């Protein structure tokens, strides 16, 4: 799961860096977006579309674990993290 979260952060940071040339963002934008970008539906659909092999049950189980982790842990902590980011931004200037 840390690999999935890390990959999500890298992908989000790349997208923000690309758009940052045109728009201004707070410093915490990447963190908030990375933690909120849950793509469980697409992930499960892709795992279900795999051909039947000996690896498919393992991949489906792993996918389910990542999606449940994303929804429960990241979904429940997003509000607190966004509030903290806004407080830090307001205090800095």
N, C-alpha and C positions, 0 to 999 in steps of 0.2 A: 503494500500500500504506500509506503513512502516514495517508491519509484513513481507511482501514478500521480501522487500529489506533486512531486518534484517536476514531472513532465508537464503537468497542468500549469504550474507556476512559470516554467520556461516559455511555454506557448503563449500564455497571457502576457508575460513581460515583453515578448517579441512583438506582439500585436500592439501593445500600448506604446512601445518605443517607435514603432512605425507611424502611428497616428499622432504621436506627441509633437511631431514637426509642425503640424497644422493646428492642433488644439492644446490647451493647457490642462494639466491634470494635477491633482494633489499628489504628494509623494506616496500616500498609502493606497492609491487607486489600484495598483497592480495586485497588492495583497488581498484587497477586498474582492476584486474580480476573480482572482485565482481561487479563492475559497468558495465563491458563490457559483462558479461555473461547473455545475453538476450536469453531466451528460449521460445519465444512467439509461435513458430510453434507447439512445443510439447504440450505446455499448452493448446492451443486452440483445438488441436486434442483430447486431453484427456477430455476436457470439452464437446466437441461434442459427444464423445463416451459414455457419461453417459446415463443411461436409462431415458426415459421420465417420469419425476415426477414433482410435483409442484415446486421443487427447481431448476430444470434445467435452466429456463430462468434467474433466479437471478445469478446462478453460471456462466452462459455464459456472462452476462453483467459485472460481476465482473472480469472475466478473460479478457474480451476485454479491460476494463479500465486499468488493470495491464499491459497488453501488449502495449497498446498505450502509457502509462506513460513511460514504459521502453524504447521504441523506441524514443520517442520525447525528454524527459528530459535527460535520461542517455546517449542516443546516441549523443545528441547535446553538452553535457558537457564533454564527454570522452577525446577529444583531449586536451582541456585546463587542465583537471586534470592530464593527463599523462605528459604533458609538465611541469606542476608545480612539479610533483613528480620527474622528471628527473633533474630539476633545483636544487631541494633540495638535491638530491643525489650527484650531481656534487659539490655543495657548501660544503657538509659535508666531502668530502674526496676523 
